[in-house]
Amino acid sequence: MSMSESRVRPSPISATVDFEAEGVQHGFLKLPISNDESAWGAVMIPVTVIKNGEGPTALLTGGNHGDEYEGMTALMKLASDLDAQQVHGRVIIVPMMNTPAAQAGRRTSPMDSGNLNRSFPGNPDGGVTEQIADYFTRYLVPMCDVVLDLHSGGRTLDIVPFAASHQLEDRDLQRRALDGAKAFGAPTAMMMFELDAEKLFDTAVERQGKVFVATELGGGGTTTPERLKIAERGVNNFLIHFGLIDGELEGPDEPQIYVDMPDASCYVQSEHQGLLELTLALGEPVREGEVIARVYDMSRTGTPPIEYRAERSGLLVARRFPAQVGMGDTIAVIADIVDALDG
């Protein structure tokens, strides 16, 4: 441990569960707070630990953003249903990483406006959100071998359900993560490019040499039976693939589509404010040069809309969900369709 690391104080968060104990435990990660509503209070982050003998450890997380419900719901159900006798090793389940945001139904925390997935590696002396990030970085991630972080589009995006990994310098780690993303069994598997990866949970995990798989499972700030089925099946597949539970992998109803997001040009961002008309549906093929969206000036009639044309061909994998759009908002994401996502 370096001198700078030795001066970092222990996390203020404490766990009411024993991560080394056998069996099933339901408890909390408790973060002390003092505010107008509770002078001696605590943020209570639900956690479940299921341990049975020797084996790998999987960390399953949802609610990194508080308005992404598919993953939260799937993990709440799993925490109630998974029996210790089914597990070979240890499964740690945190359905709502950013519990204050989840309880408020917001992407970010109402306590400090913190976006948890832009707060890693965190800081034990920072605000509530940074303290949560720090606990995951320094305490939970080192315990685990594989991490599955369940996201969706939340209130402002709708996304084709997919599981994703990233390009990594460690090619073996990249291969194992990509295999995990494929095994998840969503309709689409992706090699994903992040616009700003430095402060993501993804990066904090990968820098510790752990397998990381992320998902996007829909959006719009709600769930549907179809997308919840994809989430539940995917979590089960993930645990089977990495040897945590027994069973056979269950794939999607249609052949899985492999896509790649090689760079930032996949993101189409608005340079105008107004009423958004998207001309394609999620999952539809896109041809370079075709009109994919129009933005109408809402302050007057008789003004021609601004047209946005695709700068690449591929598949429309994400779209803005609200009909009003502002400057800088992502309108659409276009991914390359590939025959195979090789490690």
PEVENWO-V100224 format. One record per backbone hydrogen bond with DSSP energy under -0.5 kcal/mol. CO is the residue of the C=O (numbers start at 1). NH is the residue of the N-H. E is the energy in kcal/mol with one decimal. If there is no record, write none. Layout:
co->[CO CO]
nh->[NH NH]
e->[E E]
//
This chain:
co->[2 3 5 14 17 18 23 25 27 28 28 29 29 30 30 31 33 38 38 41 42 43 43 44 45 47 48 49 50 51 52 56 57 57 58 58 59 59 60 61 62 63 65 67 68 68 69 70 71 72 73 74 75 76 77 78 83 84 87 89 90 91 91 92 92 93 94 96 97 98 99 100 101 101 102 106 107 109 114 114 115 116 119 123 127 128 129 130 130 131 132 133 134 135 135 136 139 140 140 141 145 146 147 148 148 149 149 151 153 153 154 154 156 157 158 161 162 163 164 165 169 170 171 172 173 174 175 176 177 178 179 180 181 182 187 188 189 190 190 191 192 197 199 200 201 202 203 205 205 206 211 213 214 215 216 218 218 219 224 225 226 227 228 229 230 231 232 233 234 235 236 237 238 239 239 240 244 249 257 257 258 259 260 260 263 264 266 266 267 268 268 270 274 274 275 277 281 284 286 287 290 292 292 293 294 295 296 297 302 305 306 307 308 308 310 314 315 315 316 317 318 319 323 325 326 329 329 331 332 333 333 333 335 336 336 338 340]
nh->[6 7 8 30 19 21 51 49 47 16 30 31 45 14 32 43 41 35 41 33 44 31 45 46 29 27 93 25 91 23 89 90 145 146 60 92 61 148 94 150 97 98 68 69 63 72 73 74 75 76 77 78 79 80 81 82 86 87 89 52 58 50 93 60 94 48 62 99 99 102 103 104 105 106 105 66 66 113 109 116 118 119 122 126 131 132 133 123 134 135 136 137 138 139 140 141 143 143 144 144 211 59 213 61 150 151 215 217 156 157 220 221 321 220 319 188 216 190 214 192 171 174 175 176 177 178 179 180 181 182 183 184 185 185 257 163 259 165 192 261 194 200 120 204 205 206 207 208 210 209 147 149 164 151 162 153 159 222 228 229 230 231 232 233 234 235 236 237 238 239 240 241 242 244 245 243 88 251 189 259 338 191 262 336 266 267 268 334 269 331 332 328 276 325 296 294 284 316 314 290 310 279 280 308 277 306 275 300 304 307 295 309 292 293 289 286 317 335 283 160 333 158 276 274 329 270 331 320 268 317 318 335 315 260 338 258 342]
e->[-2.3 -1.0 -1.2 -3.4 -0.7 -1.4 -2.4 -2.3 -2.2 -2.6 -0.6 -0.6 -2.4 -2.0 -0.6 -2.9 -2.0 -2.0 -0.8 -2.1 -0.5 -2.4 -0.7 -0.7 -2.4 -3.0 -3.1 -2.4 -2.7 -2.9 -1.8 -2.4 -3.0 -1.7 -0.6 -3.0 -0.5 -2.5 -2.8 -3.0 -2.9 -2.0 -1.2 -0.7 -0.5 -0.8 -2.6 -2.1 -2.4 -2.2 -2.1 -2.1 -2.5 -1.0 -1.6 -2.8 -1.6 -1.5 -0.6 -2.9 -2.5 -2.5 -0.5 -3.2 -0.5 -2.3 -2.1 -0.6 -1.2 -2.3 -2.8 -1.3 -0.8 -2.5 -0.8 -0.7 -0.9 -2.0 -2.3 -0.8 -2.2 -1.8 -0.7 -1.6 -2.3 -2.0 -2.3 -1.4 -2.4 -1.9 -2.0 -2.5 -2.8 -2.1 -1.4 -2.9 -0.5 -1.0 -0.7 -1.4 -1.7 -2.5 -2.3 -2.8 -0.6 -0.7 -1.5 -0.9 -0.7 -0.8 -2.4 -0.7 -2.4 -1.9 -2.3 -1.0 -2.4 -2.4 -2.2 -2.8 -1.1 -2.4 -2.3 -2.4 -2.3 -2.5 -2.6 -1.8 -2.3 -2.5 -2.5 -1.5 -0.5 -1.3 -2.5 -1.6 -2.6 -1.9 -0.7 -2.8 -0.5 -1.6 -2.2 -1.7 -2.1 -2.7 -2.3 -1.4 -1.5 -1.8 -2.5 -2.4 -3.4 -0.8 -3.2 -1.5 -0.8 -0.5 -2.6 -2.0 -1.6 -2.1 -2.7 -2.6 -2.3 -2.3 -2.0 -2.6 -2.7 -2.1 -2.1 -3.2 -1.8 -2.7 -1.1 -1.7 -2.9 -0.6 -2.4 -0.5 -2.5 -1.6 -0.6 -2.7 -1.6 -1.7 -0.5 -2.6 -0.6 -2.9 -1.4 -3.3 -0.5 -2.8 -2.5 -2.5 -1.9 -2.4 -2.3 -2.1 -2.5 -2.0 -0.6 -2.9 -3.0 -2.6 -2.3 -0.7 -0.6 -0.5 -2.3 -0.5 -3.0 -1.4 -3.0 -3.0 -1.0 -2.4 -3.2 -2.6 -2.1 -2.5 -3.8 -2.5 -1.8 -3.2 -0.5 -2.4 -3.1 -2.2 -1.1 -0.5 -2.5 -2.3 -0.5 -0.5 -0.9]
//
